[in-house]
């Protein structure tokens, strides 16, 4: 067994903390702050991005190490069952997207989907409308029912939120859910000048982008903040999460910007092109 002189022990106890341990302690505070400010879902990569946005210099591996020491970790996704109720129609809109969920500017492609949230005594249901250009949530709705009104209310919010922008040429893509193929829903799309698109039958990637964001919603909010008691509770939390997603959450697909920043940058560049 190793033996140490008493003087060695007491010298070690009284030695001031190293510069590295001091800076680690300071960085741990910043990591904890960013983690708590972002629904406690960010992993090392996104925390590192946010720290650099705030001019806090550090390495990604160092952030990962300190997160392990703090006992915090990012949200991880799980598979969820599909809730789509297929519409029984012979004539369906064509698939105008063909799995290409990219758009070169806002309001060229919206993707839509529904998901469920277990609550005490039943379920709440959430519908999202997402702009594929920036992955911005432009419309959403939480309801106790899967009826057409759920999807239609989300669509109305999306149209209202983009009321100052032209929607001509916009494609609305969904799966074959009956809510999206109902007469009331199809009529509203026509009134707004929006072209309907429906994913192909038997294609597990027919609405992949919307399903991905549904999965993140379940991972970042529903599973981590539950159990949920009421529809109203889910609705309030969804409002907070959607605002965070649009205004504060960093997205790799947006060049480490938020959806709002990404769209603002596009509009600024577009205005400069017009002025030139």
C-alpha positions as CSV (number, residue, x, y, z in Angstrom):
1,X,0.0,0.0,0.0
2,X,1.3,3.5,-0.9
3,X,2.3,5.6,2.1
4,X,2.4,9.5,2.1
5,X,4.1,11.7,4.6
6,X,1.6,13.9,6.6
7,X,3.2,17.0,5.2
8,X,2.3,15.9,1.7
9,X,-1.3,15.4,2.6
10,X,-1.6,18.8,4.3
11,X,0.2,20.6,1.5
12,X,-2.3,19.1,-0.9
13,X,-5.3,20.2,1.3
14,X,-4.1,23.8,1.5
15,X,-2.9,24.1,-2.1
16,X,-5.1,26.7,-4.0
17,X,-7.2,25.2,-6.7
18,X,-5.7,25.0,-10.2
19,X,-6.6,27.4,-12.9
20,X,-8.1,24.6,-14.9
21,X,-10.4,23.6,-12.0
22,X,-11.5,27.2,-11.5
23,X,-12.3,27.7,-15.2
24,X,-14.1,24.3,-15.2
25,X,-16.3,25.4,-12.3
26,X,-17.1,28.7,-14.1
27,X,-17.9,26.8,-17.3
28,X,-20.1,24.4,-15.5
29,X,-22.3,27.3,-14.4
30,X,-22.7,28.5,-18.0
31,X,-23.4,24.9,-19.2
32,X,-26.1,24.5,-16.5
33,X,-27.6,27.8,-17.4
34,X,-27.9,27.0,-21.2
35,X,-29.2,23.5,-20.4
36,X,-31.9,24.8,-18.1
37,X,-32.8,27.7,-20.4
38,X,-33.5,25.2,-23.3
39,X,-36.0,22.8,-21.8
40,X,-33.1,20.7,-20.5
41,X,-32.9,18.9,-23.9
42,X,-29.6,20.2,-25.4
43,X,-26.7,17.8,-25.7
44,X,-23.0,18.8,-25.8
45,X,-23.1,19.9,-29.5
46,X,-25.9,22.4,-29.1
47,X,-24.7,23.7,-25.7
48,X,-21.3,24.2,-27.4
49,X,-23.0,26.1,-30.3
50,X,-24.9,28.4,-27.8
51,X,-21.8,29.1,-25.7
52,X,-19.9,30.2,-28.9
53,X,-22.8,32.5,-29.8
54,X,-22.3,34.1,-26.5
55,X,-18.5,34.4,-27.1
56,X,-17.7,31.9,-24.4
57,X,-14.7,30.0,-25.8
58,X,-14.4,26.3,-25.1
59,X,-14.1,23.0,-26.9
60,X,-17.0,20.6,-27.6
61,X,-15.2,17.7,-25.9
62,X,-14.7,19.8,-22.8
63,X,-18.4,20.6,-22.7
64,X,-19.2,16.9,-23.0
65,X,-16.8,16.1,-20.2
66,X,-18.3,18.7,-17.9
67,X,-21.8,17.6,-18.7
68,X,-20.9,14.1,-17.6
69,X,-19.5,15.5,-14.3
70,X,-22.7,17.5,-13.8
71,X,-24.8,14.4,-14.6
72,X,-26.8,16.1,-17.3
73,X,-27.5,14.8,-20.8
74,X,-29.4,15.7,-23.9
75,X,-32.8,14.3,-24.9
76,X,-32.7,11.1,-26.9
77,X,-35.5,10.1,-29.3
78,X,-37.7,7.0,-29.1
79,X,-39.9,5.4,-31.7
80,X,-43.6,6.2,-31.4
81,X,-46.6,4.6,-33.0
82,X,-48.4,6.2,-35.9
83,X,-51.8,7.7,-35.3
84,X,-52.9,8.3,-38.9
85,X,-56.4,7.4,-39.8
86,X,-56.3,6.7,-43.5
87,X,-58.9,8.4,-45.6
88,X,-61.1,6.1,-47.8
89,X,-61.0,8.0,-51.0
90,X,-60.4,6.9,-54.6
91,X,-59.3,10.4,-55.8
92,X,-56.4,11.8,-53.7
93,X,-54.2,14.8,-54.4
94,X,-50.9,13.9,-56.1
95,X,-47.6,13.6,-54.2
96,X,-46.0,16.9,-55.3
97,X,-43.0,16.5,-52.9
98,X,-41.6,13.0,-53.6
99,X,-39.7,12.9,-50.3
100,X,-37.9,16.2,-51.2
101,X,-38.6,18.2,-48.0
102,X,-36.3,21.1,-48.9
103,X,-37.5,24.6,-49.9
104,X,-35.4,27.5,-51.3
105,X,-37.5,30.2,-49.6
106,X,-40.3,30.6,-47.0
107,X,-43.9,29.6,-47.9
108,X,-42.9,27.2,-50.7
109,X,-43.6,24.0,-48.7
110,X,-45.5,23.4,-45.5
111,X,-45.6,19.9,-44.0
112,X,-48.3,18.8,-41.5
113,X,-48.9,16.0,-39.1
114,X,-50.7,14.9,-35.9
115,X,-49.5,13.2,-32.8
116,X,-51.0,12.1,-29.5
117,X,-50.2,12.9,-25.8
118,X,-51.3,10.6,-23.0
119,X,-53.1,12.5,-20.3
120,X,-55.0,11.3,-17.2
121,X,-58.1,9.5,-18.4
122,X,-57.4,9.6,-22.2
123,X,-55.4,11.5,-24.8
124,X,-54.7,15.0,-26.1
125,X,-53.9,15.4,-29.8
126,X,-51.5,18.0,-31.3
127,X,-51.3,19.2,-34.9
128,X,-48.4,21.1,-36.4
129,X,-47.8,23.0,-39.6
130,X,-44.1,23.4,-40.4
131,X,-42.4,25.6,-43.0
132,X,-39.9,23.2,-44.6
133,X,-37.5,26.1,-45.5
134,X,-36.6,27.0,-41.9
135,X,-38.5,24.2,-40.0
136,X,-40.4,27.0,-38.3
137,X,-43.7,26.0,-36.7
138,X,-46.1,28.4,-38.4
139,X,-49.3,26.8,-36.9
140,X,-50.3,24.4,-34.2
141,X,-53.3,23.2,-32.2
142,X,-53.9,21.0,-29.2
143,X,-57.3,19.3,-28.8
144,X,-59.1,16.5,-27.0
145,X,-60.4,15.2,-30.4
146,X,-58.9,14.0,-33.6
147,X,-61.7,15.4,-35.7
148,X,-61.0,17.7,-38.7
149,X,-61.2,20.8,-36.6
150,X,-57.9,20.0,-35.0
151,X,-55.9,20.1,-38.2
152,X,-58.0,23.0,-39.6
153,X,-57.3,25.2,-36.6
154,X,-53.6,24.6,-37.0
155,X,-53.9,25.5,-40.7
156,X,-55.8,28.7,-39.8
157,X,-53.0,29.7,-37.4
158,X,-50.4,29.1,-40.1
159,X,-52.3,31.2,-42.7
160,X,-52.8,34.0,-40.1
161,X,-49.1,33.9,-39.0
162,X,-48.0,34.4,-42.7
163,X,-50.8,36.9,-43.5
164,X,-48.3,39.6,-44.6
165,X,-46.5,37.2,-46.9
166,X,-47.6,35.8,-50.3
167,X,-48.7,32.2,-50.3
168,X,-49.0,31.8,-54.1
169,X,-47.1,28.7,-55.2
170,X,-47.2,27.2,-51.7
171,X,-47.5,23.4,-51.5
172,X,-49.2,21.8,-48.4
173,X,-48.0,18.2,-47.9
174,X,-49.5,15.7,-45.5
175,X,-50.0,12.0,-45.1
176,X,-53.3,10.3,-46.0
177,X,-55.0,11.1,-42.8
178,X,-58.7,11.7,-43.1
179,X,-58.4,15.0,-41.3
180,X,-56.3,16.4,-44.1
181,X,-58.6,15.1,-46.9
182,X,-61.9,16.2,-45.4
183,X,-64.0,18.5,-47.6
184,X,-63.7,21.5,-45.1
185,X,-59.9,21.2,-45.1
186,X,-59.5,20.9,-48.8
187,X,-61.9,23.8,-49.4
188,X,-59.8,26.0,-47.0
189,X,-56.6,25.2,-48.9
190,X,-58.3,26.1,-52.2
191,X,-59.6,29.4,-50.7
192,X,-56.0,30.3,-49.6
193,X,-54.5,29.4,-53.0
194,X,-52.5,26.5,-51.5
195,X,-51.8,23.3,-53.5
196,X,-52.5,20.1,-51.7
197,X,-50.0,17.2,-51.8
198,X,-50.4,13.8,-50.2
199,X,-47.7,11.2,-49.6
200,X,-47.6,8.0,-51.6
201,X,-49.3,4.8,-50.2
202,X,-47.1,2.4,-48.3
203,X,-44.2,4.8,-48.1
204,X,-42.8,5.1,-44.6
205,X,-41.0,8.4,-45.6
206,X,-44.0,10.0,-47.2
207,X,-44.1,12.8,-44.5
208,X,-40.7,12.3,-42.9
209,X,-39.9,16.0,-42.0
210,X,-43.2,16.5,-40.1
211,X,-42.8,13.1,-38.3
212,X,-39.3,14.1,-37.3
213,X,-40.5,17.3,-35.7
214,X,-43.3,15.4,-34.0
215,X,-40.7,13.0,-32.6
216,X,-38.6,15.9,-31.2
217,X,-41.8,17.4,-29.7
218,X,-42.4,14.1,-27.8
219,X,-38.7,13.8,-26.9
220,X,-38.0,17.4,-25.8
221,X,-41.3,18.2,-24.1
222,X,-43.8,15.5,-23.6
223,X,-41.7,12.6,-22.2
224,X,-39.5,14.9,-20.1
225,X,-42.2,17.1,-18.6
226,X,-45.0,14.5,-18.0
227,X,-47.1,13.0,-16.7
228,X,-49.8,15.3,-18.2
229,X,-53.1,15.8,-16.5
230,X,-55.3,17.8,-18.8
231,X,-55.6,19.1,-22.4
232,X,-55.1,22.7,-21.1
233,X,-51.9,21.7,-19.5
234,X,-50.5,20.2,-22.7
235,X,-51.7,23.3,-24.6
236,X,-49.9,25.7,-22.4
237,X,-46.6,23.7,-22.5
238,X,-46.9,23.3,-26.3
239,X,-47.2,27.1,-26.7
240,X,-44.0,27.6,-24.7
241,X,-42.2,24.9,-26.5
242,X,-43.2,26.1,-30.0
243,X,-42.1,29.7,-29.1
244,X,-38.7,28.3,-27.9
245,X,-38.4,26.1,-31.1
246,X,-39.0,29.1,-33.3
247,X,-37.1,31.9,-31.5
248,X,-34.4,30.2,-29.4
249,X,-33.7,26.6,-30.4
250,X,-30.5,26.3,-32.6
251,X,-30.9,24.1,-35.7
252,X,-28.0,22.5,-37.6
253,X,-30.1,22.7,-40.8
254,X,-30.4,26.5,-40.3
255,X,-26.6,27.0,-40.0
256,X,-26.8,26.9,-36.2
257,X,-29.4,29.7,-36.2
258,X,-33.0,29.7,-34.9
259,X,-35.8,29.4,-37.5
260,X,-36.7,33.0,-36.9
261,X,-33.1,34.2,-37.5
262,X,-32.7,32.0,-40.6
263,X,-35.8,33.5,-42.2
264,X,-34.8,37.0,-41.2
265,X,-31.4,36.5,-42.9
266,X,-33.1,35.3,-46.0
267,X,-35.5,38.3,-46.1
268,X,-32.5,40.6,-45.6
269,X,-30.5,39.1,-48.4
270,X,-33.6,39.1,-50.6
271,X,-34.2,42.8,-49.9
272,X,-30.6,43.6,-50.9
273,X,-31.0,41.7,-54.1
274,X,-34.1,43.7,-55.0
275,X,-32.5,47.0,-54.1
276,X,-29.4,46.2,-56.3
